């Protein structure tokens, strides 16, 4: 599947906002690498925490999804992300404590997504005031926050805790692995051509914005 050479310009109904955790379903992405394993095959999500018994875990409330017609094999795809990243910083800390008004590196940058209709939490607060407690979060100024890896980090940090997703160790990856290092190419048979239309399906979990699924994309260089 030719993904590296193209970007997808959404042409059907996408609001100008940033979504939270989630991933592609069709075509299947590298991040759903565990979908063929027994605990996730056929869209299953086993409610257990084998890496840290007794530790509160986002699974099974994280990556499970339903499309109403067939198995939604998302596996642990929504757990490839970055924790502890705020706008204006050069790196992420891995701290997922969700501290309000936390300008981690003291950049002083203000949010650019200020319209209440494009915000999902605390929308009545005046933008960029102390009451706007989420103003330093990455989705409030898209393109101005770092990440651990272009393909995400398994679990978003190095160790599981109550404030972060727990990536269950499998033969494919473990907590803290970088996606670009461990996720192998995934031949799907899907070919995207310049100037063509590609129909894709996505799912959103832990939403930080609004986005439709499925959607149609116009492929551009």
C-alpha positions in Angstrom: 0.0 0.0 0.0 1.6 3.3 -1.1 1.2 5.4 2.1 4.5 7.2 2.3 4.2 9.1 -0.9 0.7 10.5 -0.4 -1.3 12.4 2.0 -5.1 12.1 2.2 -7.2 15.3 1.7 -10.6 14.6 3.3 -13.3 15.9 1.0 -16.5 14.6 2.8 -17.8 16.3 5.9 -14.7 16.5 8.1 -14.8 19.4 10.6 -11.6 21.4 11.2 -10.7 19.7 14.4 -8.3 17.1 15.9 -9.5 13.7 17.1 -8.1 11.6 19.9 -7.0 8.0 20.0 -8.0 5.7 17.2 -6.8 4.3 13.9 -7.6 3.1 10.4 -9.7 0.0 10.1 -9.8 -0.2 6.3 -7.2 -0.6 5.0 -5.6 -2.2 8.1 -2.7 -0.2 9.5 0.6 -1.5 10.9 -0.5 -0.5 14.4 -3.2 -3.2 14.5 -0.4 -5.8 14.2 -2.0 -7.9 17.1 -5.3 -8.4 15.4 -4.4 -12.0 14.3 -3.6 -13.1 17.9 -6.3 -15.1 19.8 -7.1 -12.3 22.3 -8.0 -9.9 19.5 -8.8 -12.0 16.5 -12.3 -11.3 15.1 -12.6 -8.0 17.0 -12.2 -9.5 20.5 -10.7 -7.5 23.4 -9.8 -9.6 26.4 -10.5 -7.7 29.7 -7.3 -8.5 31.6 -4.1 -6.9 32.7 -1.3 -9.5 32.5 1.6 -7.1 32.4 0.7 -5.6 35.8 -1.9 -7.6 37.8 -4.2 -5.4 39.8 -3.2 -2.3 37.9 -6.1 -0.2 36.5 -6.0 -0.5 32.8 -7.7 1.3 29.8 -8.1 -2.1 28.0 -10.9 -3.3 27.4 -12.3 0.3 27.3 -9.7 1.5 24.8 -9.4 0.1 21.3 -12.6 -2.0 20.9 -14.9 -0.8 18.1 -18.1 -1.8 16.3 -19.1 -1.1 12.7 -22.4 -2.9 12.7 -21.7 -5.3 9.8 -18.5 -7.2 10.4 -15.7 -7.7 12.9 -13.8 -4.5 13.8 -10.3 -5.8 14.2 -8.6 -2.8 15.9 -6.5 -4.9 18.3 -4.3 -2.5 20.3 -3.9 0.1 17.5 -5.2 3.1 19.5 -2.4 2.5 22.1 0.3 3.7 19.8 0.6 7.3 20.8 2.7 9.8 22.9 2.1 10.9 26.5 3.4 14.0 28.2 3.5 16.3 25.1 2.4 19.9 25.2 2.5 22.6 22.5 5.8 24.4 22.0 8.0 21.6 23.5 10.9 19.8 21.9 10.2 16.4 23.4 7.6 14.4 25.3 8.0 13.4 29.0 5.9 10.2 29.0 4.0 11.6 32.0 0.3 11.0 31.4 -0.9 12.6 34.7 -3.2 15.0 32.9 -2.2 18.0 35.0 -4.4 20.9 34.2 -2.8 24.1 32.8 0.5 22.3 32.4 2.9 24.1 30.1 5.5 21.4 30.5 8.4 23.3 28.9 7.3 26.8 29.6 6.9 27.7 26.0 4.2 30.3 26.6 2.4 29.4 23.4 -1.3 29.9 23.2 -3.9 27.6 21.7 -5.0 28.4 18.2 -8.1 26.2 18.3 -10.3 28.5 20.3 -13.8 28.2 18.8 -16.0 26.4 21.3 -17.6 24.3 18.6 -14.2 22.8 17.8 -13.5 21.9 21.4 -14.9 18.9 23.3 -14.2 19.6 27.0 -14.7 22.7 29.1 -16.0 24.6 26.0 -17.6 27.4 28.0 -14.3 28.6 29.3 -12.8 31.6 27.6 -9.9 30.4 25.4 -6.4 30.9 26.7 -7.4 32.0 30.2 -6.6 30.1 33.4 -10.1 28.6 33.2 -9.2 27.1 29.8 -7.4 24.2 31.5 -6.7 22.2 28.3 -5.2 25.0 26.3 -1.7 23.5 26.2 -2.8 20.1 25.0 -1.5 19.1 21.5 -5.0 19.2 19.8 -5.4 22.8 20.8 -2.5 23.9 18.5 -2.1 21.2 15.9 1.4 20.8 14.5 3.1 22.5 17.4 3.7 19.5 19.8 6.3 16.8 19.7 5.8 13.0 19.7 8.0 10.0 20.6 7.7 8.5 17.1 5.9 9.1 13.8 4.2 5.7 14.4 3.7 6.2 18.1 5.0 4.5 21.2 3.3 1.4 22.5 1.3 2.6 25.5 2.4 6.2 25.0 5.1 5.8 27.7 7.6 3.3 29.1 5.7 1.8 32.0 1.9 1.3 32.6 0.2 3.5 35.1 -3.3 4.6 36.0 -3.1 7.7 33.7 -1.9 6.0 30.6 -2.8 3.1 28.3 -1.3 -0.2 29.1 0.0 -2.0 26.0 -0.2 -5.7 26.6 3.0 -7.4 25.7 2.7 -9.7 22.7 5.1 -11.4 20.2 4.9 -8.2 18.2 5.7 -5.4 20.7 5.9 -4.4 24.3 5.2 -1.3 26.4 7.5 1.5 25.3 8.5 0.2 21.9 8.6 2.7 19.1 6.4 2.0 16.1 8.9 2.9 13.4 11.3 0.4 15.0 9.1 -2.7 15.6 6.1 -2.4 13.3 6.8 -4.2 10.0 5.4 -3.3 6.6 1.8 -4.6 6.2 1.0 -5.6 2.6 -2.7 -5.2 2.1 -3.1 -5.4 -1.7 -4.5 -1.9 -1.6 -3.0 0.6 -4.1 -3.6 4.3 -3.9 -3.1 6.3 -7.1 -2.4 10.0 -7.6 -5.6 11.9 -8.2 -7.8 9.0 -7.3 -10.3 8.6 -4.5 -9.7 6.2 -1.6 -12.5 5.0 0.7 -11.2 4.4 4.2 -12.8 3.5 7.5 -11.5 4.9 10.9 -12.6 4.7 14.5 -12.2 7.2 17.3 -11.8 6.5 21.0 -11.1 8.9 23.8 -12.2 11.7 21.5 -10.6 15.1 21.6 -12.4 16.4 18.6 -15.0 15.5 16.0 -14.4 13.3 13.0 -16.6 11.2 10.7 -16.2 7.5 9.8 -16.1 6.3 7.1 -14.8 9.1 5.0 -13.6 9.6 1.4 -10.2 11.0 0.7 -8.6 12.6 -2.4 -5.0 11.5 -2.7 -2.5 14.3 -3.4 1.3 14.4 -3.5 
